[in-house]
Amino acid sequence: MPIKPRLKRKFIPMEERRTTFREVSHGFGREEAIEEAKRCLQCKKPPCVDACPAHAPVKDYVRAAAQGDFDLAYRINREALTVPCSLGHVCPAFCERQCTLGKKGEPIAIRDIKRAACDYGAHWTPPVAPDNGKRVAVVGAGPAGLTVANDLRRKGYAVTVFDRLAVAGGTLVAGIPTFRLPREVFKNDLDQLLAMGVELELGTDMGKDRAIADLFKLGYHAVFIGVGAMEPKRLGIEGEDLKGVASASDVLAKLAMGEHVDLPQHISIIGCGNVAVDIARSSLRLGKEPTILYRRTLKEAPANEEEIHEAEEEGVKFHFLVAPTRILGEGGRVTGVECLRMQLGEPDASGRARPVPIAGSEFVVPTEMVIPAVSQEPQMGWLRPEDGIELTKWSSVKVDEATGMSTRPGVFAGGDAVLGPATVVQAIVQGHVAADGIHRYLLPEQWESERKAKEETAAKAAAAAAAEAAAQKKK
């Protein structure tokens, strides 16, 4: 039997896509989502679940969607993922890459089915246990911090989330443009957390308004650090101090928040990660002419392939296999980027082919602005020596991988603060680990009791599955 083709996302007209910051793609209609979900093979050992960093029960919510039960599909998602609606729009969909159908045809549109669950399912607020007398402070209102708040609030902790921005969301609002993630979508996720009783204290600048010691003095029993990786890394080439060399994180944050950014007509963006592509697509919508310069090929680019494809469709220019060697200027301002053509050699430590310079291949790209977007580090300058929190050589917090606890007892970390720039779903996983670690640290007896109960439940489920399998064989 031939495999049914995957339903394709629909986009707004191209002439509008190039000029609007509203979302460029439409979600599935209700019947379309059901039809696509019915393509799922419902594998006994679904590889999609293993591929998801959070091991979200993909098989279960896709089955619910196939049955038209979007209320259940949403609830299954919300149980596993703090911001399911946001993920339905921006998740890299690691699950789809391992979908069994993808081996001979096209994988299930799992992310779009998740989006449909949020579009058509009744939103559900998780129940909260009685107050257990413990208070936890969360620094950073991004995906990791909100996940810690969610998990601990459900167990009866009083949780306050602090953030330096005037809005919650972290990278979801200050790092992802609205044409990829409309703000009302994230608000749907945030509303469920607020309904649970999670408190927000926004506009709080750690290091300036608060310190780690202050949080403990205020009566918090544990602190979670979930700040984003917004500190840009320098290229280390001549000309980086010229006027017209801009910070990728600053530009993207302002564009994502709808603030005015003074951009010239011609912009060169160094790198091909999601930040670089988002800046290029945003500036294009403002009538500018962005060019992305990347030292490897499309195959090695860290940005989502579909985002690169959409950017190319919209008119963003890409120059692959080129590396900047210096930034040129006149009168203290940027006038161009000198580049060297590259060829790919043997794989480096990242597993990607190493770019090798081609001698004598220098050329100049005329430009008025250069935005390095090669990588970013967590912003940890607000920590004090007396905090007793050790950092790694990458400026991330050193933690126990099993619990998320830092070198200072009672202080935990996760998300970009530990991993560096990561995806939303990877940050959520870090939040789950740290929340479990905090629970284990503050209420060890309750944690141990819950652990044993989970093991017993899992053992019973495994035994029941084995019995059912044996019965099927006899038939």
N, C-alpha and C positions, 0 to 999 in steps of 0.2 A: 504494500500500500504506500503510495507516495506521501511524503511529509508535507503537511499543509504549510504554505508560506507564512512567515511572520507578518503580523499587521504592522504597517509603517506609521510612524508619527506624522502628523500633518503640521505644516508650518504656515505662519502668516505670510502674505505676499512679500517677495524679496525687496521690492522698492520700499516697503514699510519697515522690513527688518533692519535695513541699513540706517534708519533714522530714529527708531523708537527704542526706549528702554523697557517697554512692556515685554512679557515673555514671548519668545519667538515661536514656541511649539505649543500645539494643543494636546491635551490629554486624550485618552481613549474615551469614547462615549460608554455608557453602561453596557450596552450589548456588545460593543467592540471588545471591552475588557473581558467579558464572559467568554466570548469566542476565542480570544487569545489565550486565556487561562486554560481552556479545554484542550489546547495543544499539549499541555504538560503530560508527560508519561507517568508521573507519580512514582518515580524510581523507589525501590525498596531502600537503597542506600544512596540518597540524593547527593551527588557531588556538589550541587549548588550550595548546600548547607555548609559543607566543609570549606568551600571557597570563600564564604562570607566571613570576614574577620570577627563578626559578632555571633556567628553561627545562628543567624536568624532562621526561624522555622519556615523557610521558603515554601516547601512542599505543602505545609498546612494552610498558609494564607492564600496560595494560588488555588488550592482545592476549594477553599471557601468562596473565592471569587468565581470560580468555574460554576459553582452552584448558585451564584447570584446573591450570596450572603455577604455583602460588603460590610455589614456591621461586625460580623465575626472576623473578616479579613483585617479590618482596622484594629480590632482589639488584639488580635494575635501580634500584629506589628507593634502596637503600643506597649505590649508586655515586654517585648525584646529590645525595642529601640525608643529612646527618649524623644526623638524628633522625627517620627516616621514620615510626616508630610513633607518636611524639608528634604529628607533622603529620597523621597519619590521623585524629586526634581533634580538633585545634584549628585546622588551616589554614583561612584565609578562603576557600579554593578559588577563587582568581581564574580558574583554568582553566575552571571550570564556567560562568562568566559569558560565555565566548566559545565554548562548545561549539556546533558547527554544528546539532546536534539542537534546541538551545534556541531557534532562530529560528522553528520551527514547532511545537515541542512542548516537552518537558522535557529539560534537559541530562542527560548521563550523571552518575551519582553517583560522580564521580572520587575524591573524598576517601574515601568509604566503601569503594571498591575498594582504595585504598591501605591503609586500615585492615585489610581482609581479607587483603592480602598479608602484613601483619605478624602477623595472627592465625593464618594457616594455613601460611605459608611458613617453611621452615627458616632460622633466622637465620644470617647469614654474616659472618665477621670478615674485613675486607679484608687483603690481604697487606701486609707492611712491608718496605721496602728495607733493605739493610745500613746500619749506622750510618755516617753521613757526617761525624761529628765536630763537628757544630754543635748548639748548645742554644738553645732558644727558651722564653721565659717568657710565659705568657698570663695576663692579669689579668682575671678574670671568667669564671665557668663557665657562662655562658648559651649560647644557640644560636650566636652569632657566635664566641665563644671556643672552644667545643667543635668548631666547624667548622675553625677555624685549626689546632687540635690534631690533628684527624683528617687534614687534608690534608698537614700537614708531617710527621706521624709516618709516613704512608705513604711519604714520600720519604726516610726514614731519619734524620730529626731527632729528637733527644731533647727531649721537650716536657713542661713542668710547668705545670699550670693552678692558679692561686691564686684563692681566693674568700673573702670575709669571712664567708659563711654556713657553717654546719656541714654543709651538703649541697650537692652540685653541681646545676646545672640553671638557676640564675638565675630568670628569669620563668616558666619551665616548672614550677617547684615553689613559688616565692614570689609568683607573680602570677596563676596560673591555678588556680581551685578544683578540688578533686578530682572534683566532679560533672561537670566537663568533661574533665579529664585525670587519670585515676587514676595514682598514683605508680608502680605497678608497670609501667605502660606506658612511662614515661620511663626506668625502670630497665633495660628491655629495650634501649633505645638506648644508655644509658651503659655497659652491660656490654660491648658491642662495642668501645667506645673503650678501656676498661680492658684488654680482652683484647689490644689492639694494643700495649699498653705505655705508654699515656698516663698520666702521674703526676698525682695531685691533692694539693694542699696547702690544705686547707680551714681555715676559722677564721682566715684571715690578713687583717687589716685594713690595707689600703694607706694609708699616711700615718701610721699608728700603729705597725704591726709591720714594714713594709717601705716603701721608697721606690724610685723608678725607678733611682737611682744604685746602690742596694743590689743590685738584680737583675743589673746589669752586673758589679758586683764579685764576685758569686757565680759568674760565668763564663758567663752567658747572652749570646749574641751578638746577639739581637734581642728586643724586647718588643712584645707586642700588648695594646692596651687595649680590652677589650670589656665595660666595666661597663654596667649597665642605667640606664635613665632612671627613677629612683625619687624624684627631688626634686620635690615638688609645687609648682605655681605658685599664687600667691595670687590671690584674686578681686579684690583692691583695693577692697573695700567696707567700710563701717563695721561693726564687731562681729566681725571675724575673730579677735580675740584673746580672745573670751569662752570660758569653759569649756564644752566641748561641741562646739567646732569641731575636727574631727579630720583627720589626714593620711590621704588616700586610700591612699597606698602602704603606710603603716604598718598600717592596718586590714586591707587586702587581704592583705598578707604574713602577718599573724598568723592570719587566717582560713584562708588557703591552707595554712599550716603546721600547722593544727590547734591553735593556741595559744588560750588564753582571751582573749576581748575583752569588756570591760565595755560592752555596748551598751544604750541605753535602749529603750523600746518604740517610740517614733516617731522615724524617721530621715529626714532630707531629704538627698538626694544631688544635687549640682549637676553637670550634664553628662550626656551620653548616649553615651560611648565604652564600650569593652569593660570598662574598669576600673569605671566607674559601674554597669554592668549586673551585673558579677560581684559587687560589694559588695552590691547590692540582693538578688540571688538568694541570696547566702550568709546575709545577715541574716534573710531570710525563713525560711530553714531553722532558724534559732535562735528562731523564734517571734516575730520583730519585725515591725513594719509600716513597710516602706521606701517612700519616694516619690521618684521621679526628676523633677527639674525641668530642662527643657531649652528653650533660647531659640529653637530652630528646630522643624521637624516631623520625623516619623519618616523621611521621605524623605532628609533631610539628616544624620541621625544617623550618626556614625562607627562605632558598634558594628555587629557583624554582625546583619543583619536577622533571621536565624533565632534568634539569642540573645535579641533583643528580644521576638520572638514567644513563645519559650518562657517568658521572664520574665513576660509578660502572662498566659499560660496559668496560671502558678503563683500569680499574685496580686499581683505587683509593680504599684504604681500609677505611671502616667506622666502628667505635666502638660507638654504641649508648648506652645510659643510663650509661655513665661514666663521672665523673667530676674530674678535676685535683685538688689535694690538696696541692702539692708542686712540685717544679722542682728540680731535683737532679743533682749534679755535682761533678766533681773531678778536682782539679787544676784550679778551676775557670771557667770550661767549662761544658756545659750541657751533662749529660750522660743518663738522663731518666726523666720520669714524673710519680710521684706517683698519682694514681687515686683511686677513691672510686666508687663502683657500686651504681646505683640509681634505684629507682622505682617511678612510677608516682603516685602522690596524687591528691588532689583537685585542681581545677583551681586557678591560681594566678591572679594578677591585669591585666595581659596581655590576660587573657582568655584561656591560655594554661595550661595543667596539670602541677602542681608544682612538680619538681624532689625532691624526698626525699632520703637522704642517707641510705644505708643499712650498719648497724654497722658491723665492722669486715671484710668488703669485700675489703680491700685495696689490690692493686696489682700495679706492676711497668711496664710501657711501655718503653723499651730501645729506646733511640733516641739521635740524635746529634744536633738537632735544634728544638726549640719550637716557634711557631708563634701564639700568641693569636689573634684571629679574632672574638671577642665576640661583639664588637660594636665600633663605632667611633664618635667623636665629631667634630663640625665645628672648623676650625682654626681661632680663633679670638684674638690671642695674639698681633696682630699688631694694634688693636684699642687702642686709647689713652683716658685717663679720660676726657680730654677737648673735645673729640668728642661728648660727651653727648649721647652716644648710650647704652642703658641699655640691659644687657644680662639676660637670664633666668638661673636657677640653672643648666641647661644642657649645658651651654655655647653657646646657640643659641640666635639669636637676637630677642628681644621682639618687636612684631609688632601689629598693628591694623589688625585683620584678614580680614576686608573688603577692605582695601586699600594697605596693605603691608608696611605702613609707620612705621618707628621706632620711638623711643622717641625723636629723633632729627628731626625737620621739614625739609623736603627736602631730607632725607635719607631713602631709602626703602630697603627691604630685602626679600629674598625668596629662595626656594629650600632647600638644606641641611642646609643653614645658619639659617633657621627657623625650619625646620622639623627634622633635624638630618639626618642620612642616609636614603635616600628615593629612589624610582624608578625614571627613566628618565621621565615617563609620569606625575608623581606627581610633579616633579620639573617644568615641562612645565606649569602645572596648576598654580603653584605659580608665575611663570613669567607672565602669563596672568593677574593675579590679581594685581600684582605690577605695570605692565605697565599701566593698567587702572587707578590705584591709582595715578601714576605720571602724567598722562594726566589730570586727575581731579584736581590735585594740581597746575599744571602749566598753564593750559588753561581751567579754570572751565566753562566759558560760552560755549566754543566749546564742551566740554564734555557733558554739560547739553543738548545742542541742539541735539547731536548725540544720547543721551539716549532716548530722546523723539521720535526721528525718528525710533529707533529700536523698541520701544514699539508700535508705530503705525503700523509698518510693521508686527510685530508679531500678532497684533490684527486682521489685514486684512487677514493674512494667516490662522488664527484660524477660522475666519468667513467663508472664502472660503472652508475650510475643512469641517466645519459643514454643509454648504450648499450642498456640494458634497455628504456627507453622507446621508443627508435627501433625496436627489434626488435618490440615490441608493435604499433607502427603498421603495420609491414610485414605482420603477420598479419591 
